[in-house]
Structure formats: structure tokens, C-alpha cells
Amino acid sequence: MRAKHPVILIIIDGLAAETARDCMGYMQALCDSGQATRYALDCALPSLSRPLYETLLTGATPIESGVTHNRVVRLSNQSSVFSLASTAGLKTAAAAYHWFSELYNRAPYMAERDRFTDDPELPIQHGCFYHQDHYPDEHLMLDADWLLRRHQPDFMLVHPMNVDDAGHRAGYDSSHYRNTARRMDGLLSHHLPQWLAAGYQVLVTADHGMNNDRSHGGTLAEERQVPLWVAGDAFAQASAAQPQQTEICGLVCELLGVEGHAKAVPAGMLRVTA
């Protein structure tokens, strides 16, 4: 099976919506030119990484999935974009933090076994996983590009961590945090044109934001509000849709053409074709 629309989902860990708006000049230029649309979402609670990875990839809130904190080390018990896509005969890949490997492939993560994954029987069939928060975003984006060129996946997850790492080191209202977001924007300006030209539909979002205590997990606006950009010819750009974080999974499944996924899908985000 070939995907209806191949998809790249980029989750920039720890990127708050306001910082995204103020610091991501390339992404705003795409919006100004009509090639992308930016939305703002409230993340599910608690505003922590592993629970929200699960929300983004399965549509389930942390309370529903049982992944309510970062120390839950087990396979997901939900159907995910990875499991649904691979079952449908699509090819999957991820350049991402090792917690994604633990949620969808094997738990616990063993670097010697799992860092480089190439197994068509796993939900994430092809993977480059990392396990240090300061793993350079530049390297991660090159990992993603290598996976794309080598495997031509129908669905690929790209998950850079340096924005979150900067927030934990310096806090939300810091030049280090903002400048790390700006560097990520520069990396996107290099890779996204190539990926869009290759026919991929691209979603760029975040799991959660950051606070001035150099943490997250609560209900402050800067912790909960995250961006979502969508780019690609399958999207109805400049749409007044109001997507929810729990609908990202369903939106990706719709783009891929996965039938019977039973996930919530935001209204009005996709072009209506005859």
C-alpha cells in the first residue's frame, strides 16, 4: 500500500507557542506566503514529555493512556499512528528520543540494540534514536534526512530536543531558550523545502512549553500553549479550524489514507477534493 499523502510530523520538544510566534521567522514567512498555517493548541495535562508523546501519536490523553508521568517505561497500550500505518502496509520511520522507541517498539530501550532500528516487523520500522537531551538538533535533522533518502517512509516522526534542554538550563524567559528556537527555525528553513518538494505533508508542533522555573508539568499558559504549523498541498491553508492536540493522530491518519482508524479528526483542515 502507498500512502494517500506521505507525512512528516515534527515535534519540537518544549517549544512554547509565544516563543514559536516571536522567534520562528522562517515558519512565519511560510504562513505569510500562503504555504503554511499556524495554529495554537493547549496541550493535554500533565504537560510532560512522555505522556504527551503518547497523546500526539495515539490521540489519548494521559489519563486515558495511563502514561501520566515520564517514569512510565512500558509499551503503549493504545493504537498509534505507527501501529495503524504499519498494519495498513505503510512504511514508518523516526529520528527521535529513545522514549518513542520504548512506547512503540521495545521497552526498556537498549542503546546497543535499539539506537539504529531496521525491522519491518516493528511499528517503527526504521529508526535513529538518541538518549541524551543535548544530542544536537543539527545531527537529528540529518538523521531524519538520511532515513528519508534511504527508506522513503510514508510516515516519519522527527523529534529534536535542544529547545527543551535550553529551557531546563536557562528558563522560559531567557536568551538561550529563544536563540535555540531560532536555530531550530534555521534548520527547518534548510530541510523543509526539500521535504515539501518531495511531496510530504508536514506538521510542526510541540509536546508542551516551558516555564521560568526551568520546568513544566503544570497549567501555566507558557507550559500548555504550543504551536502547530501545517504545510503541504493537502491542507486548506488559512483555515479557521480549531484543532486539538488529541486530534493530531487522527489528522495524520487521514492524510496517510489509513482506513478505520477511529481517531478524532479536526474539522476544516484538509482540502475537499471531488
N, C-alpha and C positions, 0 to 999 in steps of 0.2 A: 504494500500500500504506500502511496505517496501522499504527503500532507496536502490538504487543500491550500494552505498558506504556511510555509515554514516560519517558525517563530524563534526569536531570541528574547529571553527575559533577563534583564539586568537588574540585580538587586544591589544597590549601593548601601552597604551596611551603615546604619547610624546617621543617615542624611536627613536632617530636618527640613520641612517644607520651606520655611522662610530663608534658610541658608541656600537651598536649591534655587529659589527665586532670585536671590541677590547675587549669587556667585557663579551661576552656570550660564555664562554668556553665549556659548555655542548652542546650548539647548534652547535658549530663548530666541536665538536667531532662526533656528528651525521653525519655531512657532510663528515668529514674525513673517516668515516667508510662506506660511501655509503648509509646511511639510510635516509639522508635528503639532500636537495639542498638549498643554499641561493642565493637569487636574491636581487638586489637593485632597488627600484622604486622611481620615482618622484611623490609626492602626488599632487592632484589637488589643485587649488587655489580658495579662500584663504586657507592658511594652518592653519585651525582652526578645533576644535574637532567636533562640531555638524554637520557642513557641510560635513566633511569627513566621519563621521559615515554613513551618507546618501549615499555618493559615494561608500563606501565599500559594503554596503548592497543592493544598487539598481543599481549601475553602472552609475548613472547620476552624472555629475559634479555639483558643487554648483550653477553655473549659470543656468544650465538646471533644477535643482530641485527647485530653489528658496530659498533653505536653505543656505544663504550666510553669516550668522554670528551666533554666539552662542545664541543670544536672540530670535531666531525664535522658538517660542513654539507652535507647531501645529503638527498634524499628517502628515506623509509623503503623498504626492500625487503621488508617484511612486510605481510600483510593486517592492517588496523587496524579498530577499531570504525567509524571514519569511512568507510573504503572499503567495508566489508561492508554498513554501513547504507545508504549512498548507492546501491550496486549493487542492494540489495533494494528500492529505490524510496522509502526513508525520507528525511526532511529533517534535515539536520545543521547545527550552528552551534557557534561557540566564541567566548568572550570570554577571551583568553589571551595569554600571552607569545609573541613572534614566532617562537620556536623551534618551536612547534607548526605554524605556517604553513610553515616550512622542512621539517619532517618529512613533512607530509601534503598540502601544496598546491603550493608552488613554492619552489625554492632557487636562489640565496640570496634572502632577504627584501629587498624594496624597499619602503620605507615608503610612497612616493607611490603605488605600485600596490597594495600588499597590506594596508595598515593597515585599510581598510574593504573587505571582500570580499563580493561578492554575485554568485555564479556557480554555477548549478545543475550545471555540468559538473565542478566540483571536488569532492574528497572532503569538505572543509569548505566547505559551500556558502555559508554566511553567517557572517561573522566581524568582530569588533572586536579587532584585535591591537595590542599595545603593545610598546615596545622599550627602556624604561627601568625598572630594578629598583624605583625609588621611585614608579612610577606608583601613585597612591592606590588602595587597596583599595576605598574608597567609590565611586570612579569606575568601577572594574572591575565591581563588583556592579550598578551602574546600567547599564553596557554590557550585562551579561547580561540584566537585566530588559527592556531595550529590544529585544534580539534575541528574547526570548520573546514579547513582546507583538506585535512586528511580523511574525515568521515562524512562530510556533508550531512549533518544531522537535520532531522525535521524539527526537533525541538532542542534548544540548548539554553542552559542556565549559565549566567556569568555573575559571579559574586565577589566583588572587591571589598576589602576590609579596612583600608587605611583611613577612611573618613571616621569610622567608629573608633579606631585606635587613637586618632588625633583627639577626638572628643574626650576619651577616657584619660588622656595625658594632660590636656590643657583646658577642657571645658567647652561648652557651647559658645560662649561669647569670647572667643579667642581668635587671634590671627592664625594660629596653627590649624585650627579646625576649618576656618574659612578658606585658607590657602590650600589645604588638602582637597577640599571640594572643588576649588578652581583647577587644581591639577587633574582631578578626575574628569572635569569638563574638557580639558585639553586632550586627554586620552580618548574621550568619546568623539571629539572632533576629528581624530585620526582614523578611528576604526568604524564608526557608524556609516560614513558614506560608502565604504566598501561593502558592508553587510547589507545595507539597503539596496545597493546596486545589484547584489547577488539575489535579490528577491525576498529577503527576510522581512517579516513584520517585527518591529522592535518595540518592546515595552521597557521603560526605565523607571524604577521605583526604589523604595527603601522599606526595610522592615519596621524601623522605629526611628525616632530622632535622638536628641541628646539634651542634657540639662547642664546648669552651671556647677553642679556638684560633681561633674565628670562621670555621670552615670545616667541610667534610665531605668524604667520599670514602672513608673507611676503614671499620673494622669495630667501632668502639665502639658500645655499646648505644644511646647517645643519638644516634648518627648513623644507625643502622639501624632502630630500632624506631619505627614510625609508627602512627597511629590509622586506624581505618576505622569510620565510623558509617553505618548504613543506616536509612532511614526511608521509609515508604510501605506501602500495604496488600498489596503483593505479597510482602513479606518475612515470614518466620517469625520474629517478634521473640522475643528471649530465647533464641535458638538457641545450642546448644553447638558450632556449626560452628567450624572452624579454617581460615578462608580464607587463601590465599597471595596475595602481590602479583601473581604471574603469572596468577592466576585472575580478576582484576577484569575484564579484557577479556571473557572468556567469560561471566561473570555478567551484564555489561551486554548482551551479545548475546542471552542467554537472555531477559532482561527485554523486550528490543525485539521478540523473536519472529523473529530472523534465523535462517533455516534453513541447515544445513550449514556452520556457521562453523568447526567442528573445533578450537575452543579449549577449554582446560581450564576446568571449572566447579566451584566449591566445593560440596560436598555439604551438604544440610540448611539452606540459607539462604533458600530460596523456599517459599512456601506450596504445598502439594499440593492441586490443585483437581480435582474429579471431571470 
